[in-house]
Amino acid sequence: MPRKALKPKEKRDLPEPDVRYGSVAVSRFINKLNFKGKKSMAESIIYDSFDIIKEKIKEEPILVFNRALDNVRPLLEVRPRRVGGATYQVPMEVPMTRSITLAIDWIIETARGKTGKSMCEKLAQEIIDASKKEGLAIKKREDTHKMAEANKAFAHYRW
């Protein structure tokens, strides 16, 4: 345990909005999907999946994407707290930036976990499912909320 108080971390600036939609959320999604430094590849995957979304459900893809992020975004999570030699899972509210980051991570993780199709198609399907409140990313959110609900007896350890 440090004797001096730690300096608070500086907040990093949000990335520039993406070129096609002017959305910071899409830009963050591109940066998370980035693999081996090939950002142009990540951009083409996302924009191709947005084109697939537009074909499949005849709706503006940025609206579907934002709805999917809102549906997957967790409101509560459990964090470990050590009290008197025991570690408790304490439910806490999730800050907005972290919840969006978790939602992006879960959508990408579930899309990568699927097999048999190209990444564009898998990502498009996962975004469509998340916007309809279906799919594995929504299940992950529900599991997180159930865990927080089950441990709400330890909520008084929050500080």
C-alpha positions as CSV (number, residue, x, y, z in Angstrom):
1,M,0.0,0.0,0.0
2,P,1.5,3.4,-0.9
3,R,1.8,5.8,1.9
4,K,1.4,8.8,-0.3
5,A,-1.8,9.4,-2.2
6,L,-1.5,8.4,-5.9
7,K,-1.9,11.2,-8.5
8,P,-5.1,10.8,-10.4
9,K,-4.7,9.6,-14.0
10,E,-5.1,12.2,-16.6
11,K,-8.1,11.7,-18.9
12,R,-7.1,11.0,-22.5
13,D,-8.8,12.9,-25.2
14,L,-11.5,11.3,-27.3
15,P,-10.3,10.2,-30.8
16,E,-11.3,12.3,-33.8
17,P,-14.7,11.5,-35.2
18,D,-14.7,9.0,-38.1
19,V,-14.7,10.2,-41.7
20,R,-18.0,8.8,-43.0
21,Y,-20.4,9.2,-40.1
22,G,-18.7,11.9,-38.0
23,S,-19.2,9.8,-34.8
24,V,-16.7,9.4,-32.0
25,A,-18.3,6.1,-31.0
26,V,-17.6,4.6,-34.5
27,S,-14.1,6.0,-34.2
28,R,-13.6,4.3,-30.9
29,F,-15.0,1.1,-32.3
30,I,-12.5,1.2,-35.2
31,N,-9.6,1.7,-32.8
32,K,-10.7,-1.3,-30.7
33,L,-11.1,-3.5,-33.8
34,N,-7.7,-2.4,-35.0
35,F,-5.5,-5.5,-35.5
36,K,-1.7,-5.4,-35.9
37,G,-1.7,-1.7,-36.6
38,K,-3.9,-2.0,-39.7
39,K,-6.4,0.7,-39.1
40,S,-7.5,0.9,-42.7
41,M,-8.5,-2.7,-42.6
42,A,-10.5,-2.1,-39.4
43,E,-12.3,0.8,-41.1
44,S,-13.1,-1.2,-44.2
45,I,-14.5,-4.0,-42.0
46,I,-16.8,-1.7,-40.1
47,Y,-18.0,0.3,-43.1
48,D,-18.7,-3.0,-45.0
49,S,-20.6,-4.3,-42.0
50,F,-22.6,-1.0,-41.9
51,D,-23.4,-1.5,-45.6
52,I,-24.6,-5.0,-44.8
53,I,-26.8,-3.6,-42.0
54,K,-28.3,-1.1,-44.4
55,E,-29.1,-3.9,-46.9
56,K,-30.6,-6.3,-44.3
57,I,-32.9,-4.1,-42.2
58,K,-33.3,-1.0,-44.4
59,E,-32.4,1.4,-41.6
60,E,-29.7,4.0,-41.1
61,P,-26.7,1.9,-39.8
62,I,-25.4,4.6,-37.4
63,L,-28.8,4.6,-35.7
64,V,-28.7,0.8,-35.4
65,F,-25.1,1.0,-34.1
66,N,-26.0,3.6,-31.4
67,R,-29.0,1.6,-30.4
68,A,-26.9,-1.6,-30.1
69,L,-24.3,0.2,-27.9
70,D,-27.1,1.6,-25.6
71,N,-28.6,-1.9,-25.3
72,V,-25.3,-3.6,-24.5
73,R,-23.9,-0.9,-22.2
74,P,-23.9,-2.2,-18.6
75,L,-25.3,0.0,-15.8
76,L,-23.8,-2.0,-12.9
77,E,-20.7,-4.2,-12.4
78,V,-19.0,-6.0,-9.5
79,R,-15.6,-4.9,-8.3
80,P,-13.5,-6.7,-5.7
81,R,-13.0,-5.0,-2.3
82,R,-10.7,-6.4,0.3
83,V,-12.2,-5.9,3.8
84,G,-10.6,-7.6,6.9
85,G,-8.9,-10.4,5.0
86,A,-12.0,-11.3,2.9
87,T,-12.6,-10.2,-0.7
88,Y,-16.1,-9.2,-1.5
89,Q,-17.6,-8.6,-4.9
90,V,-19.2,-5.1,-4.4
91,P,-21.7,-3.9,-7.0
92,M,-21.0,-0.4,-8.3
93,E,-22.4,1.8,-11.0
94,V,-20.3,1.9,-14.2
95,P,-19.1,5.3,-15.5
96,M,-20.4,6.3,-19.0
97,T,-17.0,6.0,-20.7
98,R,-16.2,2.6,-19.2
99,S,-19.7,1.2,-20.0
100,I,-19.3,2.2,-23.7
101,T,-15.9,0.7,-23.8
102,L,-17.3,-2.6,-22.3
103,A,-20.1,-2.6,-24.8
104,I,-17.7,-2.2,-27.7
105,D,-15.4,-4.9,-26.3
106,W,-18.3,-7.4,-25.8
107,I,-19.7,-6.8,-29.4
108,I,-16.2,-7.3,-30.9
109,E,-15.5,-10.3,-28.7
110,T,-18.7,-12.1,-29.6
111,A,-18.3,-11.3,-33.3
112,R,-14.8,-12.7,-33.3
113,G,-16.0,-15.8,-31.5
114,K,-18.4,-16.8,-34.3
115,T,-17.2,-19.0,-37.1
116,G,-18.0,-19.6,-40.7
117,K,-18.4,-16.1,-42.1
118,S,-16.3,-13.1,-42.9
119,M,-15.7,-10.6,-40.0
120,C,-17.9,-8.0,-41.8
121,E,-20.9,-10.3,-41.8
122,K,-20.3,-11.5,-38.2
123,L,-20.0,-8.0,-36.9
124,A,-23.1,-6.8,-38.8
125,Q,-25.1,-9.7,-37.4
126,E,-24.0,-9.0,-33.9
127,I,-24.8,-5.3,-34.1
128,I,-28.3,-6.2,-35.5
129,D,-28.8,-8.7,-32.7
130,A,-27.7,-6.2,-30.1
131,S,-30.0,-3.6,-31.4
132,K,-32.9,-6.1,-31.1
133,K,-31.8,-7.0,-27.5
134,E,-30.7,-10.4,-28.6
135,G,-27.3,-12.2,-29.0
136,L,-24.3,-13.0,-26.9
137,A,-23.3,-9.4,-26.1
138,I,-26.7,-8.8,-24.5
139,K,-26.3,-12.1,-22.6
140,K,-23.0,-10.9,-21.2
141,R,-24.6,-7.7,-20.0
142,E,-27.4,-9.6,-18.3
143,D,-24.9,-11.9,-16.6
144,T,-23.1,-8.8,-15.3
145,H,-26.3,-7.4,-14.0
146,K,-27.3,-10.7,-12.4
147,M,-23.9,-10.9,-10.6
148,A,-24.4,-7.3,-9.3
149,E,-27.9,-8.2,-8.2
150,A,-26.7,-11.3,-6.4
151,N,-24.0,-9.4,-4.5
152,K,-26.1,-6.4,-3.6
153,A,-25.8,-7.4,0.1
154,F,-22.2,-6.2,0.0
155,A,-23.2,-2.7,-1.5
156,H,-22.4,-1.1,1.9
157,Y,-18.7,-1.8,1.3
158,R,-18.7,0.7,-1.6
159,W,-16.5,3.8,-0.9
